[in-house]
């Protein structure tokens, strides 16, 4: 079964530690649309957020995903 990406949080890796950035995104499924449409739209939103996320000095971003 394909799953929707409901959103996620961003963590910053620096040295041996991860710390939350406070950045996140979310996707609201539409119960009146076919599930397959929401799956595609949620993946597209997650991909756009991750690829547009700005570089941060001092660490690499890690993306935590919430999946339904």
PQR file with spaces between the fields and no chain letter, atoms N, CA, C, O and H, PARSE charges and radii, in Angstrom:
ATOM       1  N    UNK     1       0.837   -1.181    0.000 -0.4000 1.5000
ATOM       2  CA   UNK     1       0.000    0.000    0.000 -0.0000 2.0000
ATOM       3  C    UNK     1       0.885    1.248    0.000  0.5500 1.7000
ATOM       4  O    UNK     1       1.879    1.314    0.724 -0.5500 1.4000
ATOM       5  N    UNK     2       0.520    2.217   -0.804 -0.4000 1.5000
ATOM       6  CA   UNK     2       1.226    3.501   -0.818 -0.0000 2.0000
ATOM       7  C    UNK     2       0.778    4.339    0.367  0.5500 1.7000
ATOM       8  O    UNK     2      -0.394    4.321    0.740 -0.5500 1.4000
ATOM       9  H    UNK     2      -0.287    2.163   -1.392  0.4000 1.0000
ATOM      10  N    UNK     3       1.690    5.053    0.941 -0.4000 1.5000
ATOM      11  CA   UNK     3       1.399    5.840    2.139 -0.0000 2.0000
ATOM      12  C    UNK     3       1.622    7.321    1.886  0.5500 1.7000
ATOM      13  O    UNK     3       2.470    7.715    1.085 -0.5500 1.4000
ATOM      14  H    UNK     3       2.643    5.068    0.638  0.4000 1.0000
ATOM      15  N    UNK     4       0.845    8.128    2.586 -0.4000 1.5000
ATOM      16  CA   UNK     4       0.980    9.581    2.494 -0.0000 2.0000
ATOM      17  C    UNK     4       2.080   10.060    3.435  0.5500 1.7000
ATOM      18  O    UNK     4       2.266    9.528    4.529 -0.5500 1.4000
ATOM      19  H    UNK     4       0.156    7.808    3.237  0.4000 1.0000
ATOM      20  N    UNK     5       2.796   11.072    2.981 -0.4000 1.5000
ATOM      21  CA   UNK     5       3.768   11.756    3.845 -0.0000 2.0000
ATOM      22  C    UNK     5       3.037   12.946    4.452  0.5500 1.7000
ATOM      23  O    UNK     5       2.770   13.934    3.767 -0.5500 1.4000
ATOM      24  H    UNK     5       2.645   11.504    2.092  0.4000 1.0000
ATOM      25  N    UNK     6       2.719   12.850    5.726 -0.4000 1.5000
ATOM      26  CA   UNK     6       1.914   13.885    6.367 -0.0000 2.0000
ATOM      27  C    UNK     6       2.716   15.107    6.776  0.5500 1.7000
ATOM      28  O    UNK     6       2.137   16.132    7.135 -0.5500 1.4000
ATOM      29  H    UNK     6       2.936   12.048    6.282  0.4000 1.0000
ATOM      30  N    UNK     7       4.028   15.017    6.729 -0.4000 1.5000
ATOM      31  CA   UNK     7       4.869   16.146    7.086 -0.0000 2.0000
ATOM      32  C    UNK     7       6.161   15.675    7.691  0.5500 1.7000
ATOM      33  O    UNK     7       6.546   14.514    7.548 -0.5500 1.4000
ATOM      34  H    UNK     7       4.498   14.184    6.437  0.4000 1.0000
ATOM      35  N    UNK     8       6.824   16.577    8.365 -0.4000 1.5000
ATOM      36  CA   UNK     8       8.073   16.204    8.987 -0.0000 2.0000
ATOM      37  C    UNK     8       8.734   17.369    9.693  0.5500 1.7000
ATOM      38  O    UNK     8       8.302   18.518    9.602 -0.5500 1.4000
ATOM      39  H    UNK     8       6.511   17.520    8.481  0.4000 1.0000
ATOM      40  N    UNK     9       9.786   17.032   10.393 -0.4000 1.5000
ATOM      41  CA   UNK     9      10.591   17.999   11.124 -0.0000 2.0000
ATOM      42  C    UNK     9      12.016   17.957   10.597  0.5500 1.7000
ATOM      43  O    UNK     9      12.434   16.984    9.970 -0.5500 1.4000
ATOM      44  H    UNK     9      10.137   16.098   10.467  0.4000 1.0000
ATOM      45  N    UNK    10      12.748   19.022   10.858 -0.4000 1.5000
ATOM      46  CA   UNK    10      14.134   19.109   10.411 -0.0000 2.0000
ATOM      47  C    UNK    10      15.044   19.136   11.635  0.5500 1.7000
ATOM      48  O    UNK    10      14.809   19.872   12.593 -0.5500 1.4000
ATOM      49  H    UNK    10      12.408   19.812   11.367  0.4000 1.0000
ATOM      50  N    UNK    11      16.080   18.320   11.575 -0.4000 1.5000
ATOM      51  CA   UNK    11      17.111   18.260   12.610 -0.0000 2.0000
ATOM      52  C    UNK    11      18.433   18.660   11.977  0.5500 1.7000
ATOM      53  O    UNK    11      18.643   18.451   10.782 -0.5500 1.4000
ATOM      54  H    UNK    11      16.271   17.722   10.797  0.4000 1.0000
ATOM      55  N    UNK    12      19.322   19.231   12.772 -0.4000 1.5000
ATOM      56  CA   UNK    12      20.631   19.644   12.283 -0.0000 2.0000
ATOM      57  C    UNK    12      21.706   18.809   12.964  0.5500 1.7000
ATOM      58  O    UNK    12      21.793   18.766   14.192 -0.5500 1.4000
ATOM      59  H    UNK    12      19.152   19.401   13.743  0.4000 1.0000
ATOM      60  N    UNK    13      22.528   18.142   12.145 -0.4000 1.5000
ATOM      61  CA   UNK    13      23.626   17.330   12.665 -0.0000 2.0000
ATOM      62  C    UNK    13      24.874   18.184   12.727  0.5500 1.7000
ATOM      63  O    UNK    13      25.294   18.786   11.738 -0.5500 1.4000
ATOM      64  H    UNK    13      22.457   18.177   11.148  0.4000 1.0000
ATOM      65  N    UNK    14      25.450   18.220   13.906 -0.4000 1.5000
ATOM      66  CA   UNK    14      26.688   18.960   14.109 -0.0000 2.0000
ATOM      67  C    UNK    14      27.551   18.149   15.063  0.5500 1.7000
ATOM      68  O    UNK    14      27.160   17.893   16.202 -0.5500 1.4000
ATOM      69  H    UNK    14      25.108   17.731   14.708  0.4000 1.0000
ATOM      70  N    UNK    15      28.726   17.747   14.593 -0.4000 1.5000
ATOM      71  CA   UNK    15      29.557   16.867   15.404 -0.0000 2.0000
ATOM      72  C    UNK    15      28.868   15.530   15.573  0.5500 1.7000
ATOM      73  O    UNK    15      28.488   14.895   14.589 -0.5500 1.4000
ATOM      74  H    UNK    15      29.044   17.955   13.668  0.4000 1.0000
ATOM      75  N    UNK    16      28.707   15.102   16.802 -0.4000 1.5000
ATOM      76  CA   UNK    16      28.029   13.833   17.088 -0.0000 2.0000
ATOM      77  C    UNK    16      26.618   14.034   17.618  0.5500 1.7000
ATOM      78  O    UNK    16      26.060   13.117   18.222 -0.5500 1.4000
ATOM      79  H    UNK    16      29.015   15.618   17.601  0.4000 1.0000
ATOM      80  N    UNK    17      26.024   15.201   17.412 -0.4000 1.5000
ATOM      81  CA   UNK    17      24.717   15.495   17.986 -0.0000 2.0000
ATOM      82  C    UNK    17      23.723   15.946   16.922  0.5500 1.7000
ATOM      83  O    UNK    17      24.095   16.552   15.917 -0.5500 1.4000
ATOM      84  H    UNK    17      26.477   15.946   16.921  0.4000 1.0000
ATOM      85  N    UNK    18      22.450   15.635   17.166 -0.4000 1.5000
ATOM      86  CA   UNK    18      21.347   16.148   16.368 -0.0000 2.0000
ATOM      87  C    UNK    18      20.567   17.121   17.239  0.5500 1.7000
ATOM      88  O    UNK    18      20.307   16.849   18.411 -0.5500 1.4000
ATOM      89  H    UNK    18      22.149   15.142   17.983  0.4000 1.0000
ATOM      90  N    UNK    19      20.200   18.241   16.666 -0.4000 1.5000
ATOM      91  CA   UNK    19      19.374   19.190   17.407 -0.0000 2.0000
ATOM      92  C    UNK    19      18.226   19.654   16.509  0.5500 1.7000
ATOM      93  O    UNK    19      18.403   19.811   15.301 -0.5500 1.4000
ATOM      94  H    UNK    19      20.410   18.462   15.714  0.4000 1.0000
ATOM      95  N    UNK    20      17.047   19.874   17.104 -0.4000 1.5000
ATOM      96  CA   UNK    20      15.907   20.322   16.297 -0.0000 2.0000
ATOM      97  C    UNK    20      16.117   21.750   15.818  0.5500 1.7000
ATOM      98  O    UNK    20      16.671   22.584   16.534 -0.5500 1.4000
ATOM      99  H    UNK    20      16.903   19.747   18.086  0.4000 1.0000
ATOM     100  N    UNK    21      15.668   22.019   14.600 -0.4000 1.5000
ATOM     101  CA   UNK    21      15.775   23.376   14.055 -0.0000 2.0000
ATOM     102  C    UNK    21      14.509   24.183   14.316  0.5500 1.7000
ATOM     103  O    UNK    21      14.531   25.412   14.258 -0.5500 1.4000
ATOM     104  H    UNK    21      15.218   21.341   14.019  0.4000 1.0000
ATOM     105  N    UNK    22      13.408   23.495   14.602 -0.4000 1.5000
ATOM     106  CA   UNK    22      12.117   24.169   14.738 -0.0000 2.0000
ATOM     107  C    UNK    22      11.405   24.309   13.407  0.5500 1.7000
ATOM     108  O    UNK    22      10.290   24.828   13.352 -0.5500 1.4000
ATOM     109  H    UNK    22      13.390   22.496   14.649  0.4000 1.0000
ATOM     110  N    UNK    23      12.038   23.850   12.330 -0.4000 1.5000
ATOM     111  CA   UNK    23      11.429   23.907   10.997 -0.0000 2.0000
ATOM     112  C    UNK    23      10.630   22.634   10.744  0.5500 1.7000
ATOM     113  O    UNK    23      11.014   21.547   11.176 -0.5500 1.4000
ATOM     114  H    UNK    23      12.943   23.429   12.374  0.4000 1.0000
ATOM     115  N    UNK    24       9.512   22.788   10.038 -0.4000 1.5000
ATOM     116  CA   UNK    24       8.687   21.621    9.710 -0.0000 2.0000
ATOM     117  C    UNK    24       7.737   21.966    8.566  0.5500 1.7000
ATOM     118  O    UNK    24       7.630   23.123    8.160 -0.5500 1.4000
ATOM     119  H    UNK    24       9.200   23.671    9.687  0.4000 1.0000
ATOM     120  N    UNK    25       7.063   20.964    8.063 -0.4000 1.5000
ATOM     121  CA   UNK    25       6.022   21.155    7.061 -0.0000 2.0000
ATOM     122  C    UNK    25       4.944   20.108    7.325  0.5500 1.7000
ATOM     123  O    UNK    25       5.168   19.139    8.051 -0.5500 1.4000
ATOM     124  H    UNK    25       7.150   20.024    8.393  0.4000 1.0000
ATOM     125  N    UNK    26       3.775   20.314    6.727 -0.4000 1.5000
ATOM     126  CA   UNK    26       2.701   19.322    6.892 -0.0000 2.0000
ATOM     127  C    UNK    26       1.844   19.257    5.637  0.5500 1.7000
ATOM     128  O    UNK    26       1.837   20.171    4.812 -0.5500 1.4000
ATOM     129  H    UNK    26       3.593   21.101    6.137  0.4000 1.0000
ATOM     130  N    UNK    27       1.133   18.163    5.523 -0.4000 1.5000
ATOM     131  CA   UNK    27       0.218   17.919    4.407 -0.0000 2.0000
ATOM     132  C    UNK    27      -1.104   17.437    4.985  0.5500 1.7000
ATOM     133  O    UNK    27      -1.123   16.522    5.809 -0.5500 1.4000
ATOM     134  H    UNK    27       1.138   17.421    6.193  0.4000 1.0000
ATOM     135  N    UNK    28      -2.208   18.042    4.561 -0.4000 1.5000
ATOM     136  CA   UNK    28      -3.539   17.635    5.002 -0.0000 2.0000
ATOM     137  C    UNK    28      -4.200   16.790    3.911  0.5500 1.7000
ATOM     138  O    UNK    28      -4.529   17.312    2.846 -0.5500 1.4000
ATOM     139  H    UNK    28      -2.193   18.784    3.891  0.4000 1.0000
ATOM     140  N    UNK    29      -4.400   15.489    4.161 -0.4000 1.5000
ATOM     141  CA   UNK    29      -5.121   14.674    3.186 -0.0000 2.0000
ATOM     142  C    UNK    29      -6.557   15.187    3.014  0.5500 1.7000
ATOM     143  O    UNK    29      -7.164   15.695    3.957 -0.5500 1.4000
ATOM     144  H    UNK    29      -4.133   15.065    5.026  0.4000 1.0000
ATOM     145  N    UNK    30      -7.071   15.049    1.830 -0.4000 1.5000
ATOM     146  CA   UNK    30      -8.444   15.461    1.534 -0.0000 2.0000
ATOM     147  C    UNK    30      -9.311   14.203    1.478  0.5500 1.7000
ATOM     148  O    UNK    30      -9.162   13.402    0.555 -0.5500 1.4000
ATOM     149  H    UNK    30      -6.578   14.637    1.064  0.4000 1.0000
ATOM     150  N    UNK    31     -10.211   14.013    2.444 -0.4000 1.5000
ATOM     151  CA   UNK    31     -11.015   12.788    2.475 -0.0000 2.0000
ATOM     152  C    UNK    31     -11.968   12.640    1.291  0.5500 1.7000
ATOM     153  O    UNK    31     -12.522   11.562    1.076 -0.5500 1.4000
ATOM     154  H    UNK    31     -10.331   14.663    3.194  0.4000 1.0000
ATOM     155  N    UNK    32     -12.163   13.702    0.527 -0.4000 1.5000
ATOM     156  CA   UNK    32     -13.070   13.640   -0.615 -0.0000 2.0000
ATOM     157  C    UNK    32     -12.358   13.299   -1.924  0.5500 1.7000
ATOM     158  O    UNK    32     -12.995   13.209   -2.974 -0.5500 1.4000
ATOM     159  H    UNK    32     -11.713   14.578    0.702  0.4000 1.0000
ATOM     160  N    UNK    33     -11.040   13.109   -1.862 -0.4000 1.5000
ATOM     161  CA   UNK    33     -10.269   12.751   -3.055 -0.0000 2.0000
ATOM     162  C    UNK    33      -9.789   11.318   -2.942  0.5500 1.7000
ATOM     163  O    UNK    33      -9.713   10.777   -1.839 -0.5500 1.4000
ATOM     164  H    UNK    33     -10.523   13.182   -1.009  0.4000 1.0000
ATOM     165  N    UNK    34      -9.466   10.697   -4.062 -0.4000 1.5000
ATOM     166  CA   UNK    34      -8.882    9.353   -4.004 -0.0000 2.0000
ATOM     167  C    UNK    34      -7.546    9.362   -3.255  0.5500 1.7000
ATOM     168  O    UNK    34      -6.761   10.303   -3.372 -0.5500 1.4000
ATOM     169  H    UNK    34      -9.528   11.137   -4.958  0.4000 1.0000
ATOM     170  N    UNK    35      -7.309    8.310   -2.495 -0.4000 1.5000
ATOM     171  CA   UNK    35      -6.074    8.173   -1.713 -0.0000 2.0000
ATOM     172  C    UNK    35      -4.841    8.324   -2.605  0.5500 1.7000
ATOM     173  O    UNK    35      -3.859    8.946   -2.200 -0.5500 1.4000
ATOM     174  H    UNK    35      -7.947    7.546   -2.401  0.4000 1.0000
ATOM     175  N    UNK    36      -4.883    7.766   -3.803 -0.4000 1.5000
ATOM     176  CA   UNK    36      -3.714    7.820   -4.691 -0.0000 2.0000
ATOM     177  C    UNK    36      -3.337    9.261   -5.043  0.5500 1.7000
ATOM     178  O    UNK    36      -2.156    9.557   -5.221 -0.5500 1.4000
ATOM     179  H    UNK    36      -5.681    7.261   -4.132  0.4000 1.0000
ATOM     180  N    UNK    37      -4.314   10.157   -5.147 -0.4000 1.5000
ATOM     181  CA   UNK    37      -4.007   11.569   -5.418 -0.0000 2.0000
ATOM     182  C    UNK    37      -3.270   12.196   -4.244  0.5500 1.7000
ATOM     183  O    UNK    37      -2.300   12.929   -4.431 -0.5500 1.4000
ATOM     184  H    UNK    37      -5.274    9.916   -5.002  0.4000 1.0000
ATOM     185  N    UNK    38      -3.740   11.900   -3.016 -0.4000 1.5000
ATOM     186  CA   UNK    38      -3.079   12.449   -1.835 -0.0000 2.0000
ATOM     187  C    UNK    38      -1.665   11.913   -1.692  0.5500 1.7000
ATOM     188  O    UNK    38      -0.769   12.649   -1.279 -0.5500 1.4000
ATOM     189  H    UNK    38      -4.529   11.304   -2.864  0.4000 1.0000
ATOM     190  N    UNK    39      -1.448   10.649   -2.024 -0.4000 1.5000
ATOM     191  CA   UNK    39      -0.103   10.076   -1.941 -0.0000 2.0000
ATOM     192  C    UNK    39       0.842   10.860   -2.850  0.5500 1.7000
ATOM     193  O    UNK    39       1.911   11.291   -2.418 -0.5500 1.4000
ATOM     194  H    UNK    39      -2.176   10.051   -2.359  0.4000 1.0000
ATOM     195  N    UNK    40       0.453   11.039   -4.083 -0.4000 1.5000
ATOM     196  CA   UNK    40       1.296   11.776   -5.027 -0.0000 2.0000
ATOM     197  C    UNK    40       1.524   13.209   -4.620  0.5500 1.7000
ATOM     198  O    UNK    40       2.642   13.716   -4.724 -0.5500 1.4000
ATOM     199  H    UNK    40      -0.415   10.689   -4.435  0.4000 1.0000
ATOM     200  N    UNK    41       0.475   13.875   -4.156 -0.4000 1.5000
ATOM     201  CA   UNK    41       0.600   15.272   -3.746 -0.0000 2.0000
ATOM     202  C    UNK    41       1.467   15.414   -2.496  0.5500 1.7000
ATOM     203  O    UNK    41       2.252   16.356   -2.384 -0.5500 1.4000
ATOM     204  H    UNK    41      -0.433   13.464   -4.072  0.4000 1.0000
ATOM     205  N    UNK    42       1.323   14.473   -1.556 -0.4000 1.5000
ATOM     206  CA   UNK    42       2.117   14.563   -0.325 -0.0000 2.0000
ATOM     207  C    UNK    42       3.599   14.325   -0.606  0.5500 1.7000
ATOM     208  O    UNK    42       4.458   14.968   -0.002 -0.5500 1.4000
ATOM     209  H    UNK    42       0.686   13.708   -1.647  0.4000 1.0000
ATOM     210  N    UNK    43       3.895   13.417   -1.506 -0.4000 1.5000
ATOM     211  CA   UNK    43       5.287   13.162   -1.886 -0.0000 2.0000
ATOM     212  C    UNK    43       5.869   14.391   -2.596  0.5500 1.7000
ATOM     213  O    UNK    43       7.011   14.775   -2.343 -0.5500 1.4000
ATOM     214  H    UNK    43       3.197   12.894   -1.996  0.4000 1.0000
ATOM     215  N    UNK    44       5.089   14.997   -3.470 -0.4000 1.5000
ATOM     216  CA   UNK    44       5.555   16.187   -4.183 -0.0000 2.0000
ATOM     217  C    UNK    44       5.834   17.337   -3.208  0.5500 1.7000
ATOM     218  O    UNK    44       6.828   18.048   -3.357 -0.5500 1.4000
ATOM     219  H    UNK    44       4.162   14.685   -3.676  0.4000 1.0000
ATOM     220  N    UNK    45       4.960   17.521   -2.212 -0.4000 1.5000
ATOM     221  CA   UNK    45       5.173   18.593   -1.237 -0.0000 2.0000
ATOM     222  C    UNK    45       6.421   18.333   -0.407  0.5500 1.7000
ATOM     223  O    UNK    45       7.210   19.248   -0.170 -0.5500 1.4000
ATOM     224  H    UNK    45       4.152   16.944   -2.092  0.4000 1.0000
ATOM     225  N    UNK    46       6.608   17.095    0.038 -0.4000 1.5000
ATOM     226  CA   UNK    46       7.799   16.748    0.823 -0.0000 2.0000
ATOM     227  C    UNK    46       9.065   16.952   -0.004  0.5500 1.7000
ATOM     228  O    UNK    46      10.043   17.519    0.484 -0.5500 1.4000
ATOM     229  H    UNK    46       5.968   16.351   -0.155  0.4000 1.0000
ATOM     230  N    UNK    47       9.048   16.496   -1.242 -0.4000 1.5000
ATOM     231  CA   UNK    47      10.218   16.648   -2.113 -0.0000 2.0000
ATOM     232  C    UNK    47      10.553   18.121   -2.321  0.5500 1.7000
ATOM     233  O    UNK    47      11.721   18.505   -2.262 -0.5500 1.4000
ATOM     234  H    UNK    47       8.254   16.036   -1.638  0.4000 1.0000
ATOM     235  N    UNK    48       9.538   18.947   -2.563 -0.4000 1.5000
ATOM     236  CA   UNK    48       9.765   20.375   -2.778 -0.0000 2.0000
ATOM     237  C    UNK    48      10.345   21.029   -1.529  0.5500 1.7000
ATOM     238  O    UNK    48      11.235   21.874   -1.627 -0.5500 1.4000
ATOM     239  H    UNK    48       8.589   18.635   -2.611  0.4000 1.0000
ATOM     240  N    UNK    49       9.848   20.646   -0.358 -0.4000 1.5000
ATOM     241  CA   UNK    49      10.352   21.234    0.894 -0.0000 2.0000
ATOM     242  C    UNK    49      11.816   20.852    1.111  0.5500 1.7000
ATOM     243  O    UNK    49      12.646   21.705    1.427 -0.5500 1.4000
ATOM     244  H    UNK    49       9.126   19.959   -0.278  0.4000 1.0000
ATOM     245  N    UNK    50      12.123   19.575    0.942 -0.4000 1.5000
ATOM     246  CA   UNK    50      13.489   19.094    1.192 -0.0000 2.0000
ATOM     247  C    UNK    50      14.471   19.712    0.204  0.5500 1.7000
ATOM     248  O    UNK    50      15.547   20.155    0.605 -0.5500 1.4000
ATOM     249  H    UNK    50      11.449   18.883    0.686  0.4000 1.0000
ATOM     250  N    UNK    51      14.124   19.749   -1.064 -0.4000 1.5000
ATOM     251  CA   UNK    51      15.061   20.277   -2.062 -0.0000 2.0000
ATOM     252  C    UNK    51      15.238   21.791   -1.940  0.5500 1.7000
ATOM     253  O    UNK    51      16.287   22.312   -2.319 -0.5500 1.4000
ATOM     254  H    UNK    51      13.250   19.389   -1.389  0.4000 1.0000
ATOM     255  N    UNK    52      14.239   22.508   -1.422 -0.4000 1.5000
ATOM     256  CA   UNK    52      14.344   23.962   -1.276 -0.0000 2.0000
ATOM     257  C    UNK    52      14.932   24.372    0.072  0.5500 1.7000
ATOM     258  O    UNK    52      15.179   25.555    0.307 -0.5500 1.4000
ATOM     259  H    UNK    52      13.387   22.085   -1.115  0.4000 1.0000
ATOM     260  N    UNK    53      15.160   23.393    0.964 -0.4000 1.5000
ATOM     261  CA   UNK    53      15.650   23.733    2.297 -0.0000 2.0000
ATOM     262  C    UNK    53      17.029   24.371    2.176  0.5500 1.7000
ATOM     263  O    UNK    53      17.907   23.822    1.511 -0.5500 1.4000
ATOM     264  H    UNK    53      14.960   22.432    0.772  0.4000 1.0000
ATOM     265  N    UNK    54      17.229   25.531    2.814 -0.4000 1.5000
ATOM     266  CA   UNK    54      18.505   26.239    2.652 -0.0000 2.0000
ATOM     267  C    UNK    54      19.659   25.534    3.359  0.5500 1.7000
ATOM     268  O    UNK    54      19.467   24.848    4.363 -0.5500 1.4000
ATOM     269  H    UNK    54      16.516   25.977    3.354  0.4000 1.0000
ATOM     270  N    UNK    55      20.855   25.717    2.818 -0.4000 1.5000
ATOM     271  CA   UNK    55      22.061   25.211    3.477 -0.0000 2.0000
ATOM     272  C    UNK    55      22.229   25.931    4.808  0.5500 1.7000
ATOM     273  O    UNK    55      21.943   27.121    4.938 -0.5500 1.4000
ATOM     274  H    UNK    55      21.011   26.274    2.003  0.4000 1.0000
ATOM     275  N    UNK    56      22.694   25.185    5.775 -0.4000 1.5000
ATOM     276  CA   UNK    56      22.941   25.762    7.103 -0.0000 2.0000
ATOM     277  C    UNK    56      24.427   25.667    7.406  0.5500 1.7000
ATOM     278  O    UNK    56      25.037   24.610    7.241 -0.5500 1.4000
ATOM     279  H    UNK    56      22.926   24.218    5.670  0.4000 1.0000
ATOM     280  N    UNK    57      24.997   26.758    7.842 -0.4000 1.5000
ATOM     281  CA   UNK    57      26.391   26.716    8.291 -0.0000 2.0000
ATOM     282  C    UNK    57      26.452   25.922    9.587  0.5500 1.7000
ATOM     283  O    UNK    57      25.603   26.081   10.464 -0.5500 1.4000
ATOM     284  H    UNK    57      24.501   27.616    7.976  0.4000 1.0000
ATOM     285  N    UNK    58      27.440   25.084    9.698 -0.4000 1.5000
ATOM     286  CA   UNK    58      27.647   24.382   10.954 -0.0000 2.0000
ATOM     287  C    UNK    58      26.921   23.071   11.100  0.5500 1.7000
ATOM     288  O    UNK    58      26.915   22.507   12.194 -0.5500 1.4000
ATOM     289  H    UNK    58      28.130   24.955    8.986  0.4000 1.0000
ATOM     290  N    UNK    59      26.300   22.547   10.036 -0.4000 1.5000
ATOM     291  CA   UNK    59      25.644   21.259   10.179 -0.0000 2.0000
ATOM     292  C    UNK    59      24.888   20.834    8.940  0.5500 1.7000
ATOM     293  O    UNK    59      24.616   21.631    8.041 -0.5500 1.4000
ATOM     294  H    UNK    59      26.306   23.005    9.147  0.4000 1.0000
ATOM     295  N    UNK    60      24.558   19.560    8.920 -0.4000 1.5000
ATOM     296  CA   UNK    60      23.800   18.999    7.803 -0.0000 2.0000
ATOM     297  C    UNK    60      22.366   18.725    8.252  0.5500 1.7000
ATOM     298  O    UNK    60      22.157   18.191    9.341 -0.5500 1.4000
ATOM     299  H    UNK    60      24.779   18.913    9.650  0.4000 1.0000
ATOM     300  N    UNK    61      21.377   19.083    7.433 -0.4000 1.5000
ATOM     301  CA   UNK    61      19.991   18.829    7.822 -0.0000 2.0000
ATOM     302  C    UNK    61      19.613   17.353    7.643  0.5500 1.7000
ATOM     303  O    UNK    61      20.020   16.692    6.687 -0.5500 1.4000
ATOM     304  H    UNK    61      21.547   19.518    6.548  0.4000 1.0000
ATOM     305  N    UNK    62      18.827   16.874    8.589 -0.4000 1.5000
ATOM     306  CA   UNK    62      18.213   15.548    8.516 -0.0000 2.0000
ATOM     307  C    UNK    62      16.710   15.755    8.599  0.5500 1.7000
ATOM     308  O    UNK    62      16.227   16.562    9.393 -0.5500 1.4000
ATOM     309  H    UNK    62      18.496   17.411    9.365  0.4000 1.0000
ATOM     310  N    UNK    63      15.980   15.022    7.777 -0.4000 1.5000
ATOM     311  CA   UNK    63      14.537   15.210    7.684 -0.0000 2.0000
ATOM     312  C    UNK    63      13.815   14.009    8.272  0.5500 1.7000
ATOM     313  O    UNK    63      13.980   12.883    7.804 -0.5500 1.4000
ATOM     314  H    UNK    63      16.373   14.366    7.133  0.4000 1.0000
ATOM     315  N    UNK    64      13.019   14.256    9.292 -0.4000 1.5000
ATOM     316  CA   UNK    64      12.187   13.238    9.929 -0.0000 2.0000
ATOM     317  C    UNK    64      10.828   13.270    9.240  0.5500 1.7000
ATOM     318  O    UNK    64      10.205   14.328    9.146 -0.5500 1.4000
ATOM     319  H    UNK    64      12.884   15.172    9.672  0.4000 1.0000
ATOM     320  N    UNK    65      10.363   12.120    8.759 -0.4000 1.5000
ATOM     321  CA   UNK    65       9.102   12.052    8.023 -0.0000 2.0000
ATOM     322  C    UNK    65       8.012   11.414    8.867  0.5500 1.7000
ATOM     323  O    UNK    65       8.248   10.438    9.579 -0.5500 1.4000
ATOM     324  H    UNK    65      10.868   11.261    8.836  0.4000 1.0000
ATOM     325  N    UNK    66       6.806   11.983    8.778 -0.4000 1.5000
ATOM     326  CA   UNK    66       5.629   11.389    9.420 -0.0000 2.0000
ATOM     327  C    UNK    66       4.803   10.769    8.302  0.5500 1.7000
ATOM     328  O    UNK    66       4.356   11.453    7.382 -0.5500 1.4000
ATOM     329  H    UNK    66       6.613   12.776    8.200  0.4000 1.0000
ATOM     330  N    UNK    67       4.609    9.457    8.403 -0.4000 1.5000
ATOM     331  CA   UNK    67       3.956    8.692    7.337 -0.0000 2.0000
ATOM     332  C    UNK    67       2.655    8.103    7.858  0.5500 1.7000
ATOM     333  O    UNK    67       2.578    7.647    8.999 -0.5500 1.4000
ATOM     334  H    UNK    67       4.972    8.901    9.151  0.4000 1.0000
ATOM     335  N    UNK    68       1.636    8.118    7.010 -0.4000 1.5000
ATOM     336  CA   UNK    68       0.361    7.477    7.361 -0.0000 2.0000
ATOM     337  C    UNK    68       0.092    6.353    6.391  0.5500 1.7000
ATOM     338  O    UNK    68      -0.930    5.675    6.499 -0.5500 1.4000
ATOM     339  H    UNK    68       1.699    8.488    6.083  0.4000 1.0000
